[in-house]
């Protein structure tokens, strides 16, 4: 099945994931939260971190799996460990869950494939019911990950948020496609794409850059907004584009200033109102959709098949998955 079909399945996936997340039971005996994941899963935990902070259950830390394992012996808290792997087959995520369990920490594993190796390590299992997505560049798996994590954070004590459903997301799917397709002609000669945002939107920026790189094979990076402003703008040329995700009046004013300053130097900044579409904190679900479509359409415009990726499936050769999935 091509990736556009998975993008269009996201409203149904959202409903299923919000229902499934209610199976998580909060624990009173934690003094922190450790969020662990790699690739798109790391991007999703980056999105969700501010909501876990708002739960006020102690320090909230983000980890790549190998870093988590390396630092575990020096930990001075007893955090809830949440290991996210959409495939359930990421070797280092499996090892991180095993290490957390061996240390006696409450460990929750979230995966769309409970039959995969992560599901069998003995952690509490939360199934992410997004359905099959047998491609490397995950779209509905990423959206499902964000939804599951945001709902978990609320169970742990984050302030109550407006109720949403797939029906709220559905209109944004085709609107996102139209936005992306309008951008493609102006990006045919692009030499670099940068996406930047703050806090949760930094996670979206990471995911947007990853999807464009995976599908379209273009040099792309995701940055925190402050990192962009402190030197990275000097890497832009008149063929580059930087998408600046801005939420709220102060961020939008800052973004417009960046746009003006760089336009005087022949560089293109595209300001994206990150608050458009869905209520906080669910804005991130709609915000990522145009970038998913942009990755697909840029790939197709360059004669590439989005799900195939420039160098094909590398997971087996790189030994980063326990099976042959992309």
Number of C-alpha atoms within 10 A of each C-alpha: 10 14 23 17 12 19 21 17 18 24 22 19 24 29 19 20 25 22 14 16 21 13 13 17 10 14 11 8 11 16 15 19 22 21 28 28 27 20 15 26 28 24 25 31 28 25 28 27 23 17 22 29 18 16 18 16 21 17 13 21 18 18 19 18 24 17 13 25 18 11 10 15 10 7 9 8 14 17 23 23 25 24 31 31 30 29 27 25 23 25 18 22 28 25 17 27 29 19 19 23 17 9 13 10 17 18 23 22 26 27 27 24 22 20 13 17 18 30 24 15 15 13 21 15 19 22 20 27 24 25 15 13 20 14 18 21 25 23 26 27 30 24 24 28 29 26 25 27 25 25 23 23 24 17 20 19 16 19 12 11 13 10 8 14 14 16 12 15 21 16 13 20 20 15 13 19 20 14 15 21 16 11 13 17 11 11 16 12 11 15 15 17 21 24 27 27 26 20 15 21 29 22 29 32 30 26 29 30 24 25 26 26 20 24 26 27 19 21 15 22 19 23 22 20 23 12 14 19 13 9 9 13 15 11 10 20 16 14 16 19 21 22 20 31 25 23 19 10 10 9 18 18 13 15 23 16 12 18 19 15 14 18 13 9 11 14 19 21 22 15 18 16 17 23 19 13 17 18 16 12 18 19 18 25 23 24 24 22 27 21 24 28 26 26 26 26 24 24 24 14 15 12 10 17 17 25 23 17 20 16 8 11 16 15 16 13 9 8 12 16 21 18 16 13 15 19
